[in-house]
Amino acid sequence: MESWLEAERDQLPLWLPVALGGGVAAWFVLPNSSAWHAALLGAAALALLALAASSAGSRAARVAAIGSIAFAVGLALVWLQAETAAAPVLARPAIATFSGRVEAMNALPARGLVRLRLGDLEWLDRRPPRAPLQVRVNVAEEDVPAGLLPGTRISLRARLMPPPPPAVPGAYDFARVAWFSGIGATGRALGPPEILSGAVAGEPFRARLSRHIQHNLEGSAGGIAAALATGDTGGIEEPDQEAMRRSGLAHLLSVSGLHITAVVGLTMLLAARLLALNMRLALTGRVPLIAAATAAVTALGYTWLTGSEVPTIRSCIAALLVLAAMAMGREALTLRLVATGALVVLLLWPESLAGPSFQLSFAAVTAIIALAEHPAVRRWFAPREESWGRRLLRNGGSLLLTGAIVEVALMPIAVFHFHKAGIYGALANIVAIPLTTFVVMPLEALALLFDTTGLGAPFWWLTGQGLSLLLWIARTTAAAPGAVAALPAMPAGAFALMVGGGLWLALWRTRWRRIGLIPVAVGALWALATPPPDLLVTGDGRHLGVRLADGRVALLRDRAGDYARDMLAENGGSDAEPVLLSDQGAARCSRDLCRVDLPVGDRTWRVLATRSAYLVPVGALIQACRNADIVVSERRLPRRCTPRWLRLDREMLARTGGVAISLSTGRVDTVIRPGDAHPWVLAGMPILPGRSTNRWRKDEQPTFRPEKAFSPLPAGLRPANQE
């Protein structure tokens, strides 16, 4: 081991942010403070053991000790961040009248909404239980009063909801995101807000620039142009956003490495050419240094302008390190640069590790640089004396290989978070990335520059043509047969194996790196072998998704919203448009009840679900329950409603959250894990009688007791998990 570590000594620092991120990930995975304390003590014990048992100069002992300490620091950091972010969370839905100061304002013209974040709240009528300190409210575009700016104090009436947890296992967890953002409720305004006092400062430059761009370019083209300049994606219509996601081009909408590179490169080029006109500067050799400093200032300004999101900050840090390395005459693009950026982001925002933005951003850059540093790849694509045709083919092959490797690296992350993976993304990016970097962004910069003299119209027209071509590529790729592979929710263990194996492959340099292929293959096979759930029940009991024999998902309610339809289809592993359960031959539905028979293996399961708020006669409901294996309802069912296996009514779903059921194995997965004491989970629990606070003791935490919901299983079926 010492010999191997000696051979890999240049790669060892790359594992420091991995160990730090491992501690952060452990905090999210482990359920409660007892487990967190145990992990911290275990890491400290391992560090002390490594130091005590090591001989003098042992590199393995130092690696184990430093890695354990970094693991403990990561866990402690995210735990501290969660405690620091603690704020009241609304206990239950409420309609309230209140006043607040606009802290952030985000226009969503594609949806006809303006999203406001309000703080410094004062409740003008009855104070809701666990009144939040900050809320996020959507206001219809036509209801926005003139003069509404950040800093303005307004009053409004709104319907507020607690930040929603995942609707079903594997879905997006907005409650976790809201907790770290300090948002205690979300909702929609019921009518136009009233301005009580004006803003101290004028409209932010970012908002004015975004509006100016969308004024010159209409539709999704203007939304994409605004996203490239300010990071504001609210002007992109939803069908085009979906096309960008399906075609693998969604990364172009998030300001990250590609955009920072284009801005820094263009700035350095212009600055160097202009400074070289000065004879004294050109002869002293200071032109590259001054050009690099100018590019660094531009990178910082662009990061601030685009909202300082995590991918942008990561890219800005990387760009500054590259510029510093160039100024010192060192090699710039290395994995140490990526590791430094990851370390800075994790130290400042450890909770960002759980989001797809951080994972996708660092995975892509790590894959690109690890590929470029491989000796064989360097030999294949190194510059050499050759004809322009062979050079063009070599450069095209380099782009294609890079795109393919990036797609492979990002596929597990995309499937884990979005349950979809693009197939033709590498091909689409070969055209889309150069088009965006070398055509659209420079033209947009020229249009903004010439707008200062009123001569920007020709450049806006050219920018619009480039963006129209980009949208055509996205729509064509997304509509191609087999463009997207849809998979159900990936097990967390399979995802961890693929991520760990991928890091092992990318960060080591000796032949032992190939061992990483084993966990990658095991994780991939595990994910592919995981069957999609046969039933999906949302946490409120209103929506039921039934997977049909042909792979489509049938919905219980005829009027399910777009979010519910898309979410149930994605988590059911289907890319097809959901269908109505009432239209299926195996279902018998009335306005109030729906019964469906599902053949699975050698058994037919009968599922009964309520589909309206009207009460069914008790006698008929009880008899229907006894003839069913599973009963689902958004309201509390009578005690004598005893199905043959499982009852999921309002009372039980309040304890479990959304539920995914695999009938072939009897596996039942729930959103709320037994013993889960993460702060956003506890904050979302109902207030117990006689309490008015969101502080919970351990003996007050509701627990899911399976015997309350499950009847004895049918013969020959044993549940794998009754959480």
ZAMARGU-4260 file (C-alpha; in steps of 0.2 Angstrom, whole numbers, plus 5000, padded with zeros to 4 digits):
<rodrens>
0) 5000/5000/5000 | 5014/5012/5004 | 5022/5009/4987 | 5005/5012/4978 | 5002/5028/4988
5) 5020/5034/4984 | 5016/5031/4965 | 4999/5041/4968 | 5006/5054/4979 | 5002/5068/4967
10) 4984/5063/4966 | 4981/5061/4985 | 4976/5080/4988 | 4961/5077/4976 | 4953/5066/4988
15) 4952/5079/5002 | 4936/5087/4995 | 4929/5069/4992 | 4931/5065/5010 | 4924/5082/5015
20) 4909/5078/5004 | 4907/5061/5011 | 4904/5068/5028 | 4891/5080/5021 | 4883/5065/5012
25) 4883/5055/5028 | 4873/5068/5037 | 4860/5068/5024 | 4859/5049/5023 | 4860/5045/5042
30) 4843/5048/5051 | 4845/5058/5067 | 4857/5066/5080 | 4862/5049/5088 | 4868/5043/5071
35) 4877/5059/5067 | 4886/5059/5084 | 4891/5041/5081 | 4898/5045/5064 | 4908/5060/5071
40) 4915/5049/5085 | 4919/5035/5073 | 4929/5047/5062 | 4938/5053/5077 | 4942/5036/5083
45) 4948/5031/5065 | 4960/5046/5064 | 4967/5042/5081 | 4969/5024/5078 | 4978/5028/5061
50) 4990/5039/5070 | 4993/5027/5085 | 4996/5012/5074 | 5007/5020/5061 | 5025/5019/5059
55) 5036/5034/5056 | 5033/5042/5040 | 5018/5031/5035 | 5009/5039/5021 | 4994/5027/5023
60) 4992/5033/5041 | 4992/5051/5036 | 4979/5048/5022 | 4968/5039/5034 | 4969/5052/5048
65) 4967/5067/5036 | 4952/5059/5027 | 4944/5055/5043 | 4946/5072/5050 | 4939/5079/5033
70) 4924/5068/5034 | 4920/5074/5052 | 4922/5092/5047 | 4910/5090/5032 | 4897/5082/5043
75) 4899/5095/5057 | 4898/5109/5044 | 4882/5104/5036 | 4874/5100/5053 | 4879/5118/5059
80) 4872/5125/5043 | 4856/5116/5046 | 4854/5123/5064 | 4859/5140/5059 | 4846/5140/5045
85) 4832/5135/5057 | 4816/5146/5056 | 4798/5143/5059 | 4789/5133/5046 | 4770/5135/5043
90) 4760/5121/5052 | 4746/5119/5039 | 4738/5128/5024 | 4731/5145/5028 | 4724/5160/5020
95) 4731/5175/5028 | 4733/5194/5025 | 4750/5201/5029 | 4763/5214/5025 | 4781/5211/5021
100) 4797/5218/5012 | 4801/5212/4995 | 4819/5204/4997 | 4820/5196/4980 | 4809/5197/4964
105) 4810/5185/4949 | 4799/5188/4934 | 4793/5172/4925 | 4785/5179/4909 | 4783/5162/4901
110) 4771/5157/4915 | 4763/5174/4917 | 4770/5175/4935 | 4781/5186/4946 | 4789/5177/4961
115) 4792/5187/4977 | 4802/5182/4992 | 4795/5192/5007 | 4803/5195/5024 | 4800/5206/5039
120) 4782/5200/5040 | 4768/5207/5050 | 4752/5197/5051 | 4737/5209/5048 | 4723/5196/5053
125) 4724/5180/5063 | 4742/5174/5065 | 4744/5157/5058 | 4752/5143/5068 | 4771/5142/5067
130) 4770/5159/5057 | 4786/5159/5046 | 4798/5173/5045 | 4800/5172/5026 | 4788/5167/5012
135) 4789/5164/4994 | 4773/5170/4984 | 4768/5169/4966 | 4759/5185/4959 | 4750/5185/4943
140) 4758/5196/4930 | 4743/5207/4928 | 4741/5209/4947 | 4759/5216/4949 | 4757/5235/4954
145) 4768/5248/4945 | 4783/5252/4955 | 4785/5235/4964 | 4804/5233/4967 | 4815/5224/4979
150) 4815/5233/4995 | 4797/5239/4993 | 4785/5235/5007 | 4768/5228/5002 | 4753/5220/5009
155) 4743/5206/5001 | 4731/5192/5004 | 4738/5175/5000 | 4735/5156/5002 | 4750/5149/5010
160) 4756/5131/5011 | 4771/5123/5020 | 4785/5119/5009 | 4780/5103/5001 | 4791/5087/5005
165) 4793/5074/4990 | 4776/5069/4984 | 4782/5051/4981 | 4798/5042/4985 | 4812/5049/4974
170) 4803/5065/4969 | 4810/5083/4972 | 4812/5088/4990 | 4808/5106/4990 | 4806/5106/5009
175) 4824/5103/5011 | 4829/5117/4999 | 4817/5129/5008 | 4824/5125/5025 | 4842/5130/5020
180) 4835/5145/5011 | 4825/5151/5026 | 4808/5150/5017 | 4794/5145/5029 | 4779/5145/5017
185) 4775/5146/4999 | 4759/5152/4991 | 4750/5162/4978 | 4743/5179/4980 | 4724/5181/4980
190) 4723/5198/4971 | 4735/5212/4968 | 4747/5217/4982 | 4746/5235/4989 | 4762/5245/4990
195) 4764/5252/5008 | 4781/5260/5005 | 4793/5262/4991 | 4810/5254/4989 | 4826/5262/4995
200) 4835/5259/4979 | 4830/5258/4961 | 4827/5242/4951 | 4842/5231/4951 | 4853/5231/4936
205) 4851/5213/4933 | 4832/5214/4932 | 4833/5229/4920 | 4846/5220/4909 | 4835/5205/4908
210) 4820/5215/4904 | 4829/5224/4891 | 4835/5208/4882 | 4818/5200/4882 | 4811/5217/4875
215) 4823/5215/4860 | 4820/5196/4858 | 4803/5188/4860 | 4798/5171/4866 | 4810/5157/4872
220) 4824/5165/4862 | 4824/5181/4873 | 4823/5170/4888 | 4838/5160/4883 | 4847/5176/4879
225) 4843/5183/4896 | 4849/5167/4904 | 4866/5168/4896 | 4868/5186/4902 | 4860/5187/4919
230) 4855/5168/4923 | 4837/5172/4923 | 4828/5158/4915 | 4810/5164/4919 | 4807/5169/4901
235) 4809/5152/4893 | 4793/5143/4889 | 4791/5126/4897 | 4790/5116/4881 | 4807/5123/4876
240) 4814/5120/4893 | 4809/5102/4892 | 4816/5101/4875 | 4833/5107/4881 | 4832/5095/4895
245) 4828/5080/4884 | 4841/5085/4871 | 4855/5086/4884 | 4857/5105/4882 | 4850/5111/4898
250) 4867/5115/4905 | 4868/5129/4892 | 4854/5138/4903 | 4864/5137/4919 | 4878/5150/4919
255) 4893/5139/4923 | 4910/5134/4916 | 4906/5136/4897 | 4899/5154/4900 | 4913/5159/4912
260) 4926/5152/4899 | 4918/5162/4885 | 4918/5178/4894 | 4935/5177/4902 | 4943/5171/4885
265) 4935/5185/4875 | 4940/5198/4888 | 4958/5192/4888 | 4959/5192/4869 | 4952/5210/4868
270) 4962/5216/4882 | 4978/5209/4876 | 4976/5216/4858 | 4972/5233/4865 | 4986/5233/4878
275) 4999/5227/4865 | 4996/5244/4855 | 5006/5252/4869 | 5024/5250/4865 | 5030/5251/4883
280) 5018/5238/4889 | 5022/5227/4875 | 5041/5228/4878 | 5040/5225/4896 | 5030/5209/4895
285) 5016/5214/4906 | 5002/5213/4894 | 4997/5195/4899 | 4997/5199/4917 | 4986/5215/4915
290) 4975/5205/4903 | 4973/5191/4916 | 4969/5204/4929 | 4956/5212/4918 | 4948/5195/4914
295) 4948/5191/4933 | 4938/5207/4937 | 4926/5203/4922 | 4923/5185/4929 | 4919/5192/4946
300) 4907/5205/4939 | 4899/5192/4928 | 4897/5180/4943 | 4888/5194/4953 | 4877/5199/4938
305) 4871/5181/4935 | 4865/5179/4953 | 4880/5170/4961 | 4873/5153/4959 | 4884/5138/4965
310) 4889/5132/4947 | 4894/5150/4943 | 4904/5152/4959 | 4913/5136/4956 | 4917/5141/4938
315) 4923/5158/4944 | 4934/5151/4957 | 4941/5139/4943 | 4943/5154/4931 | 4953/5164/4944
320) 4964/5149/4948 | 4967/5147/4929 | 4972/5165/4927 | 4983/5164/4942 | 4992/5149/4935
325) 4994/5157/4918 | 5001/5173/4926 | 5014/5162/4936 | 5018/5151/4921 | 5011/5135/4928
330) 4999/5122/4920 | 4982/5129/4922 | 4969/5115/4918 | 4972/5102/4931 | 4961/5091/4943
335) 4968/5101/4957 | 4960/5116/4951 | 4943/5107/4951 | 4947/5100/4969 | 4951/5117/4975
340) 4934/5124/4968 | 4924/5110/4976 | 4933/5112/4993 | 4929/5131/4993 | 4910/5128/4988
345) 4908/5114/5001 | 4916/5124/5015 | 4904/5139/5011 | 4889/5130/5006 | 4890/5111/5011
350) 4871/5109/5008 | 4874/5111/4990 | 4881/5094/4988 | 4864/5086/4989 | 4858/5096/4974
355) 4859/5091/4956 | 4867/5108/4951 | 4883/5104/4961 | 4884/5086/4956 | 4882/5089/4937
360) 4894/5104/4937 | 4908/5095/4945 | 4905/5078/4937 | 4906/5086/4920 | 4922/5096/4923
365) 4931/5082/4932 | 4927/5070/4917 | 4933/5082/4904 | 4950/5086/4913 | 4952/5067/4918
370) 4950/5062/4900 | 4962/5076/4894 | 4975/5071/4906 | 4975/5052/4901 | 4991/5049/4892
375) 4983/5039/4877 | 4971/5053/4874 | 4985/5066/4874 | 4994/5056/4861 | 4979/5054/4850
380) 4974/5072/4850 | 4990/5081/4852 | 4994/5095/4839 | 5005/5089/4825 | 5010/5094/4807
385) 4996/5087/4796 | 4983/5093/4783 | 4969/5104/4787 | 4957/5089/4784 | 4965/5078/4796
390) 4966/5091/4809 | 4947/5095/4807 | 4944/5076/4809 | 4955/5075/4824 | 4947/5090/4832
395) 4930/5083/4828 | 4934/5066/4836 | 4940/5075/4851 | 4924/5084/4853 | 4914/5069/4850
400) 4924/5058/4863 | 4923/5072/4876 | 4904/5074/4873 | 4902/5055/4875 | 4912/5054/4891
405) 4903/5069/4899 | 4886/5060/4894 | 4891/5044/4902 | 4897/5054/4918 | 4881/5064/4920
410) 4869/5050/4916 | 4868/5042/4933 | 4866/5059/4941 | 4852/5064/4928 | 4843/5047/4931
415) 4844/5049/4950 | 4837/5066/4951 | 4826/5067/4936 | 4823/5049/4931 | 4828/5053/4913
420) 4843/5052/4903 | 4847/5059/4886 | 4854/5048/4872 | 4859/5060/4859 | 4866/5073/4870
425) 4884/5071/4864 | 4879/5074/4846 | 4868/5089/4850 | 4882/5097/4860 | 4895/5096/4846
430) 4885/5109/4837 | 4876/5118/4851 | 4892/5122/4862 | 4902/5130/4848 | 4886/5139/4842
435) 4883/5146/4860 | 4901/5150/4864 | 4908/5157/4848 | 4892/5164/4839 | 4877/5168/4851
440) 4887/5175/4866 | 4898/5187/4856 | 4884/5193/4846 | 4874/5196/4861 | 4888/5206/4869
445) 4890/5216/4853 | 4871/5220/4853 | 4872/5226/4871 | 4887/5236/4867 | 4880/5244/4852
450) 4863/5247/4861 | 4872/5261/4870 | 4872/5271/4854 | 4856/5264/4847 | 4864/5253/4834
455) 4861/5236/4841 | 4846/5231/4831 | 4856/5221/4817 | 4866/5212/4831 | 4850/5207/4840
460) 4843/5200/4824 | 4858/5190/4821 | 4858/5184/4840 | 4840/5179/4837 | 4844/5168/4822
465) 4858/5159/4832 | 4846/5156/4846 | 4832/5150/4834 | 4845/5137/4827 | 4849/5132/4845
470) 4831/5129/4849 | 4829/5119/4832 | 4843/5108/4837 | 4835/5105/4855 | 4817/5102/4848
475) 4824/5090/4834 | 4835/5080/4846 | 4821/5079/4859 | 4808/5073/4846 | 4820/5059/4839
480) 4814/5041/4843 | 4822/5035/4859 | 4830/5052/4863 | 4826/5049/4881 | 4828/5034/4892
485) 4815/5035/4907 | 4819/5025/4923 | 4811/5023/4940 | 4818/5031/4955 | 4836/5024/4957
490) 4841/5016/4974 | 4853/5027/4984 | 4865/5013/4986 | 4866/5010/4967 | 4869/5029/4965
495) 4883/5029/4978 | 4892/5014/4970 | 4892/5023/4953 | 4898/5039/4960 | 4912/5031/4971
500) 4918/5020/4956 | 4918/5035/4944 | 4928/5045/4957 | 4940/5031/4958 | 4942/5030/4939
505) 4945/5048/4937 | 4956/5053/4952 | 4969/5039/4952 | 4982/5036/4938 | 4990/5019/4941
510) 4982/5003/4934 | 4973/5001/4951 | 4961/5014/4945 | 4952/5000/4934 | 4945/4993/4950
515) 4933/5008/4949 | 4924/4999/4935 | 4917/4986/4947 | 4906/4997/4958 | 4901/5007/4943
520) 4895/4990/4934 | 4887/4984/4950 | 4878/5000/4953 | 4872/5001/4935 | 4865/4983/4935
525) 4857/4987/4952 | 4848/5002/4945 | 4843/4993/4929 | 4836/4978/4939 | 4826/4989/4950
530) 4808/4986/4945 | 4797/5002/4943 | 4783/5003/4956 | 4766/4997/4952 | 4757/5010/4962
535) 4762/5028/4967 | 4752/5037/4980 | 4755/5055/4984 | 4757/5061/5002 | 4740/5070/5002
540) 4731/5054/4995 | 4723/5064/4981 | 4733/5056/4967 | 4736/5038/4963 | 4747/5032/4948
545) 4745/5014/4942 | 4758/5007/4930 | 4750/4997/4916 | 4757/4982/4907 | 4762/4992/4892
550) 4773/5004/4904 | 4762/5019/4904 | 4755/5027/4920 | 4736/5028/4923 | 4730/5042/4934
555) 4716/5041/4946 | 4709/5059/4944 | 4704/5066/4927 | 4709/5084/4932 | 4727/5081/4939
560) 4738/5096/4936 | 4754/5096/4925 | 4765/5094/4940 | 4756/5079/4947 | 4755/5071/4929
565) 4774/5073/4925 | 4780/5069/4943 | 4770/5052/4943 | 4775/5048/4926 | 4793/5051/4929
570) 4794/5042/4945 | 4784/5028/4937 | 4798/5026/4925 | 4788/5031/4910 | 4791/5044/4897
575) 4774/5042/4889 | 4760/5054/4892 | 4749/5048/4907 | 4732/5041/4903 | 4716/5040/4913
580) 4713/5026/4924 | 4694/5027/4921 | 4697/5023/4903 | 4706/5006/4906 | 4696/4990/4904
585) 4703/4983/4920 | 4695/4998/4930 | 4678/5001/4936 | 4676/5020/4941 | 4661/5031/4947
590) 4663/5049/4951 | 4667/5044/4969 | 4676/5028/4968 | 4688/5018/4957 | 4692/5000/4957
595) 4706/4992/4947 | 4712/4974/4945 | 4730/4972/4942 | 4737/4955/4937 | 4755/4953/4944
600) 4763/4936/4942 | 4750/4922/4946 | 4740/4934/4957 | 4727/4948/4953 | 4727/4963/4965
605) 4712/4973/4968 | 4715/4992/4972 | 4701/5003/4978 | 4703/5022/4978 | 4692/5037/4982
610) 4691/5051/4969 | 4680/5064/4976 | 4676/5073/4992 | 4659/5066/4993 | 4656/5053/5007
615) 4651/5035/5001 | 4638/5026/5011 | 4647/5018/5025 | 4640/5000/5023 | 4645/5000/5004
620) 4662/5007/5008 | 4666/4994/5021 | 4660/4980/5010 | 4671/4987/4995 | 4686/4988/5007
625) 4684/4970/5012 | 4684/4965/4994 | 4700/4975/4990 | 4719/4971/4994 | 4724/4990/4995
630) 4713/5005/4998 | 4719/5023/4995 | 4710/5038/5001 | 4713/5057/5004 | 4701/5057/5019
635) 4701/5046/5035 | 4692/5030/5032 | 4681/5021/5044 | 4689/5009/5057 | 4680/4995/5049
640) 4687/4998/5032 | 4699/4983/5033 | 4707/4978/5016 | 4716/4962/5014 | 4733/4970/5014
645) 4736/4988/5015 | 4726/5004/5020 | 4732/5021/5015 | 4721/5035/5021 | 4724/5052/5027
650) 4729/5047/5045 | 4742/5034/5038 | 4748/5045/5024 | 4752/5059/5037 | 4764/5047/5045
655) 4772/5039/5029 | 4771/5053/5016 | 4770/5048/4998 | 4771/5029/4995 | 4778/5018/4981
660) 4772/5000/4981 | 4780/4985/4970 | 4767/4972/4970 | 4778/4958/4963 | 4790/4959/4979
665) 4778/4967/4992 | 4790/4981/4994 | 4783/4997/5001 | 4794/5013/5001 | 4789/5029/5010
670) 4794/5047/5009 | 4796/5048/5028 | 4808/5036/5035 | 4806/5028/5052 | 4816/5039/5065
675) 4821/5052/5052 | 4824/5068/5062 | 4831/5080/5049 | 4825/5097/5054 | 4814/5100/5038
680) 4806/5083/5042 | 4802/5088/5060 | 4796/5105/5055 | 4783/5098/5043 | 4775/5087/5056
685) 4758/5092/5063 | 4757/5101/5079 | 4752/5090/5093 | 4737/5094/5104 | 4741/5108/5117
690) 4757/5113/5108 | 4760/5129/5098 | 4778/5127/5094 | 4789/5119/5081 | 4801/5112/5094
695) 4799/5093/5096 | 4805/5081/5109 | 4809/5063/5104 | 4794/5056/5113 | 4783/5067/5102
700) 4789/5062/5085 | 4775/5053/5076 | 4781/5036/5070 | 4774/5024/5057 | 4768/5008/5065
705) 4765/4995/5051 | 4753/4985/5061 | 4741/5001/5060 | 4741/5000/5041 | 4745/4982/5035
710) 4734/4967/5036 | 4742/4949/5035 | 4750/4947/5018 | 4742/4935/5005 | 4749/4918/5005
715) 4766/4917/4997 | 4770/4935/4998 | 4783/4942/5010 | 4786/4961/5011 | 4804/4967/5008
720) 4802/4983/5017 | 4787/4990/5027 | 4794/5007/5030
</rodrens>
